[in-house]
Amino acid sequence: MATNGKSGDNRRHGAVKDRSQTSNPTIDQWVKRDSETGRFMDVKQDGEPFKGVRKETSK
């Protein structure tokens, strides 16, 4: 996981590891996935991508 640095800094230091995100066009939301197990973890409700989580490339 990414570290947060000093308190009150209001920014993330580094990327979130072992996570990726992909867009679900059916519900028009971003879904976070665990890279090790492949399981879906969370869905972002506001339609914006997760911050600090890499995006999966579509083939």
Predicted model as a PDB file, atoms N, CA, C, CB and O in Angstrom, pLDDT in the B-factor column:
MODEL        1                                                                  
ATOM      1  N   MET A   1       0.844  -1.177   0.000  1.00 60.00           N  
ATOM      2  CA  MET A   1       0.000   0.000   0.000  1.00 60.00           C  
ATOM      3  C   MET A   1       0.892   1.243   0.000  1.00 60.00           C  
ATOM      4  CB  MET A   1      -0.962  -0.003   1.223  1.00 60.00           C  
ATOM      5  O   MET A   1       2.060   1.197   0.385  1.00 60.00           O  
ATOM      6  N   ALA A   2       0.313   2.332  -0.436  1.00 67.00           N  
ATOM      7  CA  ALA A   2       1.056   3.584  -0.479  1.00 67.00           C  
ATOM      8  C   ALA A   2       1.157   4.166   0.925  1.00 67.00           C  
ATOM      9  CB  ALA A   2       0.384   4.592  -1.440  1.00 67.00           C  
ATOM     10  O   ALA A   2       0.291   3.940   1.770  1.00 67.00           O  
ATOM     11  N   THR A   3       2.213   4.908   1.157  1.00 70.00           N  
ATOM     12  CA  THR A   3       2.379   5.574   2.451  1.00 70.00           C  
ATOM     13  C   THR A   3       1.829   6.982   2.350  1.00 70.00           C  
ATOM     14  CB  THR A   3       3.871   5.597   2.891  1.00 70.00           C  
ATOM     15  O   THR A   3       1.711   7.535   1.257  1.00 70.00           O  
ATOM     16  N   ASN A   4       1.503   7.546   3.462  1.00 66.00           N  
ATOM     17  CA  ASN A   4       0.910   8.876   3.469  1.00 66.00           C  
ATOM     18  C   ASN A   4       1.876   9.965   3.909  1.00 66.00           C  
ATOM     19  CB  ASN A   4      -0.286   8.887   4.361  1.00 66.00           C  
ATOM     20  O   ASN A   4       1.526  11.143   3.836  1.00 66.00           O  
ATOM     21  N   GLY A   5       3.070   9.624   4.359  1.00 70.00           N  
ATOM     22  CA  GLY A   5       4.042  10.647   4.747  1.00 70.00           C  
ATOM     23  C   GLY A   5       3.667  11.331   6.042  1.00 70.00           C  
ATOM     24  O   GLY A   5       3.086  10.723   6.941  1.00 70.00           O  
ATOM     25  N   LYS A   6       4.012  12.617   6.123  1.00 73.00           N  
ATOM     26  CA  LYS A   6       3.720  13.396   7.320  1.00 73.00           C  
ATOM     27  C   LYS A   6       2.230  13.690   7.415  1.00 73.00           C  
ATOM     28  CB  LYS A   6       4.522  14.703   7.323  1.00 73.00           C  
ATOM     29  O   LYS A   6       1.562  13.855   6.395  1.00 73.00           O  
ATOM     30  N   SER A   7       1.711  13.755   8.629  1.00 73.00           N  
ATOM     31  CA  SER A   7       0.296  14.096   8.787  1.00 73.00           C  
ATOM     32  C   SER A   7       0.092  15.562   8.418  1.00 73.00           C  
ATOM     33  CB  SER A   7      -0.189  13.819  10.245  1.00 73.00           C  
ATOM     34  O   SER A   7       0.956  16.402   8.671  1.00 73.00           O  
ATOM     35  N   GLY A   8      -1.045  15.855   7.826  1.00 73.00           N  
ATOM     36  CA  GLY A   8      -1.326  17.216   7.375  1.00 73.00           C  
ATOM     37  C   GLY A   8      -0.738  17.524   6.022  1.00 73.00           C  
ATOM     38  O   GLY A   8      -0.862  18.647   5.533  1.00 73.00           O  
ATOM     39  N   ASP A   9      -0.096  16.539   5.401  1.00 76.00           N  
ATOM     40  CA  ASP A   9       0.559  16.711   4.113  1.00 76.00           C  
ATOM     41  C   ASP A   9      -0.460  16.753   2.969  1.00 76.00           C  
ATOM     42  CB  ASP A   9       1.566  15.583   3.882  1.00 76.00           C  
ATOM     43  O   ASP A   9      -0.239  17.426   1.962  1.00 76.00           O  
ATOM     44  N   ASN A  10      -1.578  16.030   3.128  1.00 75.00           N  
ATOM     45  CA  ASN A  10      -2.664  15.957   2.156  1.00 75.00           C  
ATOM     46  C   ASN A  10      -2.240  15.435   0.790  1.00 75.00           C  
ATOM     47  CB  ASN A  10      -3.272  17.301   1.993  1.00 75.00           C  
ATOM     48  O   ASN A  10      -2.779  15.868  -0.229  1.00 75.00           O  
ATOM     49  N   ARG A  11      -1.289  14.516   0.753  1.00 76.00           N  
ATOM     50  CA  ARG A  11      -0.923  13.877  -0.508  1.00 76.00           C  
ATOM     51  C   ARG A  11      -0.358  12.496  -0.245  1.00 76.00           C  
ATOM     52  CB  ARG A  11       0.092  14.732  -1.284  1.00 76.00           C  
ATOM     53  O   ARG A  11       0.135  12.209   0.846  1.00 76.00           O  
ATOM     54  N   ARG A  12      -0.435  11.642  -1.261  1.00 73.00           N  
ATOM     55  CA  ARG A  12       0.042  10.273  -1.170  1.00 73.00           C  
ATOM     56  C   ARG A  12       1.468  10.220  -1.699  1.00 73.00           C  
ATOM     57  CB  ARG A  12      -0.883   9.301  -1.956  1.00 73.00           C  
ATOM     58  O   ARG A  12       1.797  10.910  -2.663  1.00 73.00           O  
ATOM     59  N   HIS A  13       2.309   9.415  -1.081  1.00 75.00           N  
ATOM     60  CA  HIS A  13       3.684   9.221  -1.516  1.00 75.00           C  
ATOM     61  C   HIS A  13       3.792   7.844  -2.140  1.00 75.00           C  
ATOM     62  CB  HIS A  13       4.687   9.382  -0.334  1.00 75.00           C  
ATOM     63  O   HIS A  13       3.785   6.842  -1.426  1.00 75.00           O  
ATOM     64  N   GLY A  14       3.892   7.775  -3.460  1.00 76.00           N  
ATOM     65  CA  GLY A  14       4.007   6.500  -4.149  1.00 76.00           C  
ATOM     66  C   GLY A  14       2.649   5.965  -4.572  1.00 76.00           C  
ATOM     67  O   GLY A  14       1.606   6.497  -4.194  1.00 76.00           O  
ATOM     68  N   ALA A  15       2.684   4.912  -5.357  1.00 78.00           N  
ATOM     69  CA  ALA A  15       1.454   4.316  -5.875  1.00 78.00           C  
ATOM     70  C   ALA A  15       0.975   3.204  -4.952  1.00 78.00           C  
ATOM     71  CB  ALA A  15       1.671   3.771  -7.299  1.00 78.00           C  
ATOM     72  O   ALA A  15       1.754   2.651  -4.176  1.00 78.00           O  
ATOM     73  N   VAL A  16      -0.299   2.884  -5.040  1.00 81.00           N  
ATOM     74  CA  VAL A  16      -0.871   1.766  -4.308  1.00 81.00           C  
ATOM     75  C   VAL A  16      -0.427   0.488  -5.010  1.00 81.00           C  
ATOM     76  CB  VAL A  16      -2.440   1.867  -4.227  1.00 81.00           C  
ATOM     77  O   VAL A  16      -0.631   0.347  -6.216  1.00 81.00           O  
ATOM     78  N   LYS A  17       0.170  -0.433  -4.283  1.00 87.00           N  
ATOM     79  CA  LYS A  17       0.700  -1.657  -4.882  1.00 87.00           C  
ATOM     80  C   LYS A  17      -0.303  -2.798  -4.773  1.00 87.00           C  
ATOM     81  CB  LYS A  17       2.019  -2.052  -4.211  1.00 87.00           C  
ATOM     82  O   LYS A  17      -1.168  -2.798  -3.898  1.00 87.00           O  
ATOM     83  N   ASP A  18      -0.177  -3.771  -5.674  1.00 91.00           N  
ATOM     84  CA  ASP A  18      -1.031  -4.961  -5.700  1.00 91.00           C  
ATOM     85  C   ASP A  18      -2.494  -4.632  -5.936  1.00 91.00           C  
ATOM     86  CB  ASP A  18      -0.893  -5.719  -4.409  1.00 91.00           C  
ATOM     87  O   ASP A  18      -3.373  -5.374  -5.499  1.00 91.00           O  
ATOM     88  N   ARG A  19      -2.765  -3.532  -6.619  1.00 93.00           N  
ATOM     89  CA  ARG A  19      -4.122  -3.141  -6.953  1.00 93.00           C  
ATOM     90  C   ARG A  19      -4.136  -2.621  -8.383  1.00 93.00           C  
ATOM     91  CB  ARG A  19      -4.661  -2.072  -5.962  1.00 93.00           C  
ATOM     92  O   ARG A  19      -3.142  -2.082  -8.868  1.00 93.00           O  
ATOM     93  N   SER A  20      -5.274  -2.787  -9.054  1.00 95.00           N  
ATOM     94  CA  SER A  20      -5.485  -2.178 -10.355  1.00 95.00           C  
ATOM     95  C   SER A  20      -6.950  -1.804 -10.450  1.00 95.00           C  
ATOM     96  CB  SER A  20      -5.063  -3.133 -11.518  1.00 95.00           C  
ATOM     97  O   SER A  20      -7.758  -2.228  -9.624  1.00 95.00           O  
ATOM     98  N   GLN A  21      -7.294  -1.014 -11.450  1.00 95.00           N  
ATOM     99  CA  GLN A  21      -8.686  -0.622 -11.619  1.00 95.00           C  
ATOM    100  C   GLN A  21      -9.064  -0.712 -13.086  1.00 95.00           C  
ATOM    101  CB  GLN A  21      -8.929   0.801 -11.082  1.00 95.00           C  
ATOM    102  O   GLN A  21      -8.227  -0.549 -13.974  1.00 95.00           O  
ATOM    103  N   THR A  22     -10.314  -0.968 -13.316  1.00 94.00           N  
ATOM    104  CA  THR A  22     -10.838  -1.050 -14.666  1.00 94.00           C  
ATOM    105  C   THR A  22     -12.209  -0.394 -14.691  1.00 94.00           C  
ATOM    106  CB  THR A  22     -10.911  -2.522 -15.155  1.00 94.00           C  
ATOM    107  O   THR A  22     -12.907  -0.342 -13.679  1.00 94.00           O  
ATOM    108  N   SER A  23     -12.579   0.102 -15.853  1.00 94.00           N  
ATOM    109  CA  SER A  23     -13.877   0.737 -16.006  1.00 94.00           C  
ATOM    110  C   SER A  23     -14.914  -0.308 -16.390  1.00 94.00           C  
ATOM    111  CB  SER A  23     -13.819   1.861 -17.059  1.00 94.00           C  
ATOM    112  O   SER A  23     -14.662  -1.154 -17.247  1.00 94.00           O  
ATOM    113  N   ASN A  24     -16.078  -0.247 -15.756  1.00 93.00           N  
ATOM    114  CA  ASN A  24     -17.191  -1.122 -16.086  1.00 93.00           C  
ATOM    115  C   ASN A  24     -18.194  -0.292 -16.891  1.00 93.00           C  
ATOM    116  CB  ASN A  24     -17.851  -1.739 -14.788  1.00 93.00           C  
ATOM    117  O   ASN A  24     -18.924   0.512 -16.310  1.00 93.00           O  
ATOM    118  N   PRO A  25     -18.245  -0.470 -18.215  1.00 92.00           N  
ATOM    119  CA  PRO A  25     -19.130   0.377 -19.025  1.00 92.00           C  
ATOM    120  C   PRO A  25     -20.615   0.103 -18.805  1.00 92.00           C  
ATOM    121  CB  PRO A  25     -18.808   0.192 -20.477  1.00 92.00           C  
ATOM    122  O   PRO A  25     -21.443   0.960 -19.114  1.00 92.00           O  
ATOM    123  N   THR A  26     -20.971  -1.055 -18.284  1.00 94.00           N  
ATOM    124  CA  THR A  26     -22.379  -1.372 -18.041  1.00 94.00           C  
ATOM    125  C   THR A  26     -22.980  -0.453 -16.984  1.00 94.00           C  
ATOM    126  CB  THR A  26     -22.529  -2.830 -17.610  1.00 94.00           C  
ATOM    127  O   THR A  26     -24.086   0.061 -17.150  1.00 94.00           O  
ATOM    128  N   ILE A  27     -22.238  -0.252 -15.896  1.00 93.00           N  
ATOM    129  CA  ILE A  27     -22.729   0.614 -14.821  1.00 93.00           C  
ATOM    130  C   ILE A  27     -22.033   1.968 -14.808  1.00 93.00           C  
ATOM    131  CB  ILE A  27     -22.542  -0.066 -13.479  1.00 93.00           C  
ATOM    132  O   ILE A  27     -22.348   2.825 -13.982  1.00 93.00           O  
ATOM    133  N   ASP A  28     -21.069   2.164 -15.739  1.00 94.00           N  
ATOM    134  CA  ASP A  28     -20.314   3.412 -15.867  1.00 94.00           C  
ATOM    135  C   ASP A  28     -19.620   3.793 -14.560  1.00 94.00           C  
ATOM    136  CB  ASP A  28     -21.240   4.540 -16.309  1.00 94.00           C  
ATOM    137  O   ASP A  28     -19.669   4.947 -14.135  1.00 94.00           O  
ATOM    138  N   GLN A  29     -18.970   2.804 -13.922  1.00 96.00           N  
ATOM    139  CA  GLN A  29     -18.241   3.012 -12.674  1.00 96.00           C  
ATOM    140  C   GLN A  29     -16.848   2.396 -12.788  1.00 96.00           C  
ATOM    141  CB  GLN A  29     -19.014   2.402 -11.472  1.00 96.00           C  
ATOM    142  O   GLN A  29     -16.604   1.569 -13.667  1.00 96.00           O  
ATOM    143  N   TRP A  30     -15.935   2.797 -11.901  1.00 96.00           N  
ATOM    144  CA  TRP A  30     -14.588   2.226 -11.827  1.00 96.00           C  
ATOM    145  C   TRP A  30     -14.570   1.156 -10.748  1.00 96.00           C  
ATOM    146  CB  TRP A  30     -13.520   3.326 -11.534  1.00 96.00           C  
ATOM    147  O   TRP A  30     -15.122   1.354  -9.665  1.00 96.00           O  
ATOM    148  N   VAL A  31     -13.936   0.017 -11.037  1.00 96.00           N  
ATOM    149  CA  VAL A  31     -13.886  -1.121 -10.129  1.00 96.00           C  
ATOM    150  C   VAL A  31     -12.436  -1.399  -9.786  1.00 96.00           C  
ATOM    151  CB  VAL A  31     -14.562  -2.375 -10.753  1.00 96.00           C  
ATOM    152  O   VAL A  31     -11.588  -1.478 -10.675  1.00 96.00           O  
ATOM    153  N   LYS A  32     -12.142  -1.550  -8.487  1.00 96.00           N  
ATOM    154  CA  LYS A  32     -10.781  -1.845  -8.024  1.00 96.00           C  
ATOM    155  C   LYS A  32     -10.632  -3.342  -7.864  1.00 96.00           C  
ATOM    156  CB  LYS A  32     -10.465  -1.115  -6.685  1.00 96.00           C  
ATOM    157  O   LYS A  32     -11.531  -4.013  -7.357  1.00 96.00           O  
ATOM    158  N   ARG A  33      -9.469  -3.881  -8.306  1.00 95.00           N  
ATOM    159  CA  ARG A  33      -9.228  -5.314  -8.306  1.00 95.00           C  
ATOM    160  C   ARG A  33      -7.910  -5.619  -7.582  1.00 95.00           C  
ATOM    161  CB  ARG A  33      -9.199  -5.862  -9.756  1.00 95.00           C  
ATOM    162  O   ARG A  33      -6.939  -4.872  -7.702  1.00 95.00           O  
ATOM    163  N   ASP A  34      -7.891  -6.721  -6.835  1.00 94.00           N  
ATOM    164  CA  ASP A  34      -6.683  -7.215  -6.180  1.00 94.00           C  
ATOM    165  C   ASP A  34      -5.857  -7.956  -7.225  1.00 94.00           C  
ATOM    166  CB  ASP A  34      -7.026  -8.145  -4.960  1.00 94.00           C  
ATOM    167  O   ASP A  34      -6.359  -8.888  -7.853  1.00 94.00           O  
ATOM    168  N   SER A  35      -4.602  -7.562  -7.422  1.00 90.00           N  
ATOM    169  CA  SER A  35      -3.754  -8.157  -8.463  1.00 90.00           C  
ATOM    170  C   SER A  35      -3.372  -9.598  -8.155  1.00 90.00           C  
ATOM    171  CB  SER A  35      -2.499  -7.332  -8.640  1.00 90.00           C  
ATOM    172  O   SER A  35      -3.164 -10.384  -9.078  1.00 90.00           O  
ATOM    173  N   GLU A  36      -3.276  -9.958  -6.895  1.00 92.00           N  
ATOM    174  CA  GLU A  36      -2.855 -11.314  -6.530  1.00 92.00           C  
ATOM    175  C   GLU A  36      -3.974 -12.336  -6.743  1.00 92.00           C  
ATOM    176  CB  GLU A  36      -2.398 -11.346  -5.073  1.00 92.00           C  
ATOM    177  O   GLU A  36      -3.735 -13.399  -7.317  1.00 92.00           O  
ATOM    178  N   THR A  37      -5.182 -12.030  -6.292  1.00 94.00           N  
ATOM    179  CA  THR A  37      -6.288 -12.985  -6.374  1.00 94.00           C  
ATOM    180  C   THR A  37      -7.194 -12.735  -7.570  1.00 94.00           C  
ATOM    181  CB  THR A  37      -7.104 -12.936  -5.107  1.00 94.00           C  
ATOM    182  O   THR A  37      -7.888 -13.652  -8.009  1.00 94.00           O  
ATOM    183  N   GLY A  38      -7.208 -11.520  -8.110  1.00 93.00           N  
ATOM    184  CA  GLY A  38      -8.081 -11.175  -9.214  1.00 93.00           C  
ATOM    185  C   GLY A  38      -9.487 -10.805  -8.783  1.00 93.00           C  
ATOM    186  O   GLY A  38     -10.337 -10.518  -9.625  1.00 93.00           O  
ATOM    187  N   ARG A  39      -9.741 -10.807  -7.492  1.00 96.00           N  
ATOM    188  CA  ARG A  39     -11.079 -10.484  -6.994  1.00 96.00           C  
ATOM    189  C   ARG A  39     -11.326  -8.980  -7.032  1.00 96.00           C  
ATOM    190  CB  ARG A  39     -11.262 -11.013  -5.565  1.00 96.00           C  
ATOM    191  O   ARG A  39     -10.419  -8.174  -6.823  1.00 96.00           O  
ATOM    192  N   PHE A  40     -12.583  -8.627  -7.305  1.00 95.00           N  
ATOM    193  CA  PHE A  40     -12.986  -7.233  -7.251  1.00 95.00           C  
ATOM    194  C   PHE A  40     -13.130  -6.827  -5.798  1.00 95.00           C  
ATOM    195  CB  PHE A  40     -14.303  -6.997  -8.028  1.00 95.00           C  
ATOM    196  O   PHE A  40     -13.664  -7.579  -4.982  1.00 95.00           O  
ATOM    197  N   MET A  41     -12.646  -5.621  -5.477  1.00 95.00           N  
ATOM    198  CA  MET A  41     -12.620  -5.182  -4.094  1.00 95.00           C  
ATOM    199  C   MET A  41     -13.628  -4.079  -3.797  1.00 95.00           C  
ATOM    200  CB  MET A  41     -11.246  -4.711  -3.743  1.00 95.00           C  
ATOM    201  O   MET A  41     -14.290  -4.100  -2.759  1.00 95.00           O  
ATOM    202  N   ASP A  42     -13.744  -3.113  -4.710  1.00 95.00           N  
ATOM    203  CA  ASP A  42     -14.509  -1.921  -4.405  1.00 95.00           C  
ATOM    204  C   ASP A  42     -15.002  -1.296  -5.705  1.00 95.00           C  
ATOM    205  CB  ASP A  42     -13.662  -0.913  -3.593  1.00 95.00           C  
ATOM    206  O   ASP A  42     -14.393  -1.488  -6.758  1.00 95.00           O  
ATOM    207  N   VAL A  43     -16.092  -0.557  -5.636  1.00 96.00           N  
ATOM    208  CA  VAL A  43     -16.622   0.182  -6.784  1.00 96.00           C  
ATOM    209  C   VAL A  43     -16.724   1.639  -6.384  1.00 96.00           C  
ATOM    210  CB  VAL A  43     -18.016  -0.378  -7.245  1.00 96.00           C  
ATOM    211  O   VAL A  43     -17.252   1.966  -5.322  1.00 96.00           O  
ATOM    212  N   LYS A  44     -16.220   2.507  -7.233  1.00 95.00           N  
ATOM    213  CA  LYS A  44     -16.263   3.951  -6.975  1.00 95.00           C  
ATOM    214  C   LYS A  44     -17.606   4.482  -7.456  1.00 95.00           C  
ATOM    215  CB  LYS A  44     -15.076   4.697  -7.686  1.00 95.00           C  
ATOM    216  O   LYS A  44     -17.949   4.309  -8.625  1.00 95.00           O  
ATOM    217  N   GLN A  45     -18.363   5.115  -6.593  1.00 94.00           N  
ATOM    218  CA  GLN A  45     -19.733   5.511  -6.893  1.00 94.00           C  
ATOM    219  C   GLN A  45     -19.854   6.820  -7.667  1.00 94.00           C  
ATOM    220  CB  GLN A  45     -20.496   5.627  -5.627  1.00 94.00           C  
ATOM    221  O   GLN A  45     -20.883   7.051  -8.301  1.00 94.00           O  
ATOM    222  N   ASP A  46     -18.836   7.684  -7.638  1.00 95.00           N  
ATOM    223  CA  ASP A  46     -18.977   8.998  -8.276  1.00 95.00           C  
ATOM    224  C   ASP A  46     -18.558   9.020  -9.744  1.00 95.00           C  
ATOM    225  CB  ASP A  46     -18.168  10.009  -7.522  1.00 95.00           C  
ATOM    226  O   ASP A  46     -18.618  10.074 -10.377  1.00 95.00           O  
ATOM    227  N   GLY A  47     -18.135   7.884 -10.303  1.00 92.00           N  
ATOM    228  CA  GLY A  47     -17.776   7.823 -11.716  1.00 92.00           C  
ATOM    229  C   GLY A  47     -16.362   8.243 -12.028  1.00 92.00           C  
ATOM    230  O   GLY A  47     -15.936   8.132 -13.177  1.00 92.00           O  
ATOM    231  N   GLU A  48     -15.612   8.723 -11.044  1.00 95.00           N  
ATOM    232  CA  GLU A  48     -14.211   9.115 -11.225  1.00 95.00           C  
ATOM    233  C   GLU A  48     -13.310   7.943 -10.875  1.00 95.00           C  
ATOM    234  CB  GLU A  48     -13.859  10.352 -10.355  1.00 95.00           C  
ATOM    235  O   GLU A  48     -13.680   7.126 -10.032  1.00 95.00           O  
ATOM    236  N   PRO A  49     -12.126   7.831 -11.499  1.00 94.00           N  
ATOM    237  CA  PRO A  49     -11.205   6.738 -11.160  1.00 94.00           C  
ATOM    238  C   PRO A  49     -10.636   6.888  -9.741  1.00 94.00           C  
ATOM    239  CB  PRO A  49     -10.056   6.686 -12.178  1.00 94.00           C  
ATOM    240  O   PRO A  49     -10.625   7.982  -9.178  1.00 94.00           O  
ATOM    241  N   PHE A  50     -10.166   5.773  -9.178  1.00 92.00           N  
ATOM    242  CA  PHE A  50      -9.487   5.795  -7.882  1.00 92.00           C  
ATOM    243  C   PHE A  50      -8.168   6.544  -8.031  1.00 92.00           C  
ATOM    244  CB  PHE A  50      -9.247   4.348  -7.345  1.00 92.00           C  
ATOM    245  O   PHE A  50      -7.521   6.455  -9.074  1.00 92.00           O  
ATOM    246  N   LYS A  51      -7.765   7.276  -7.004  1.00 87.00           N  
ATOM    247  CA  LYS A  51      -6.504   8.002  -7.038  1.00 87.00           C  
ATOM    248  C   LYS A  51      -5.366   7.072  -6.626  1.00 87.00           C  
ATOM    249  CB  LYS A  51      -6.559   9.242  -6.117  1.00 87.00           C  
ATOM    250  O   LYS A  51      -5.483   6.341  -5.643  1.00 87.00           O  
ATOM    251  N   GLY A  52      -4.275   7.100  -7.371  1.00 87.00           N  
ATOM    252  CA  GLY A  52      -3.082   6.348  -7.014  1.00 87.00           C  
ATOM    253  C   GLY A  52      -3.142   4.870  -7.340  1.00 87.00           C  
ATOM    254  O   GLY A  52      -2.261   4.124  -6.912  1.00 87.00           O  
ATOM    255  N   VAL A  53      -4.151   4.410  -8.085  1.00 92.00           N  
ATOM    256  CA  VAL A  53      -4.282   3.004  -8.451  1.00 92.00           C  
ATOM    257  C   VAL A  53      -4.120   2.903  -9.965  1.00 92.00           C  
ATOM    258  CB  VAL A  53      -5.664   2.410  -7.981  1.00 92.00           C  
ATOM    259  O   VAL A  53      -4.766   3.639 -10.710  1.00 92.00           O  
ATOM    260  N   ARG A  54      -3.253   1.990 -10.422  1.00 92.00           N  
ATOM    261  CA  ARG A  54      -2.998   1.896 -11.860  1.00 92.00           C  
ATOM    262  C   ARG A  54      -4.224   1.366 -12.600  1.00 92.00           C  
ATOM    263  CB  ARG A  54      -1.788   0.991 -12.131  1.00 92.00           C  
ATOM    264  O   ARG A  54      -5.026   0.605 -12.058  1.00 92.00           O  
ATOM    265  N   LYS A  55      -4.341   1.794 -13.853  1.00 93.00           N  
ATOM    266  CA  LYS A  55      -5.453   1.362 -14.696  1.00 93.00           C  
ATOM    267  C   LYS A  55      -5.043   0.157 -15.512  1.00 93.00           C  
ATOM    268  CB  LYS A  55      -5.919   2.497 -15.617  1.00 93.00           C  
ATOM    269  O   LYS A  55      -3.914   0.092 -15.998  1.00 93.00           O  
ATOM    270  N   GLU A  56      -5.943  -0.796 -15.671  1.00 90.00           N  
ATOM    271  CA  GLU A  56      -5.683  -1.964 -16.516  1.00 90.00           C  
ATOM    272  C   GLU A  56      -5.833  -1.557 -17.972  1.00 90.00           C  
ATOM    273  CB  GLU A  56      -6.645  -3.142 -16.169  1.00 90.00           C  
ATOM    274  O   GLU A  56      -6.686  -0.740 -18.318  1.00 90.00           O  
ATOM    275  N   THR A  57      -5.000  -2.132 -18.810  1.00 80.00           N  
ATOM    276  CA  THR A  57      -5.098  -1.840 -20.230  1.00 80.00           C  
ATOM    277  C   THR A  57      -6.037  -2.834 -20.871  1.00 80.00           C  
ATOM    278  CB  THR A  57      -3.716  -1.877 -20.906  1.00 80.00           C  
ATOM    279  O   THR A  57      -5.990  -4.025 -20.564  1.00 80.00           O  
ATOM    280  N   SER A  58      -6.884  -2.359 -21.753  1.00 68.00           N  
ATOM    281  CA  SER A  58      -7.785  -3.261 -22.453  1.00 68.00           C  
ATOM    282  C   SER A  58      -7.118  -3.722 -23.736  1.00 68.00           C  
ATOM    283  CB  SER A  58      -9.144  -2.580 -22.750  1.00 68.00           C  
ATOM    284  O   SER A  58      -6.365  -2.969 -24.354  1.00 68.00           O  
ATOM    285  N   LYS A  59      -7.392  -4.959 -24.140  1.00 62.00           N  
ATOM    286  CA  LYS A  59      -6.738  -5.523 -25.310  1.00 62.00           C  
ATOM    287  C   LYS A  59      -7.655  -5.540 -26.499  1.00 62.00           C  
ATOM    288  CB  LYS A  59      -6.249  -6.913 -25.025  1.00 62.00           C  
ATOM    289  O   LYS A  59      -7.261  -5.986 -27.576  1.00 62.00           O  
TER     290      LYS A  59                                                      
ENDMDL                                                                          
END                                                                             
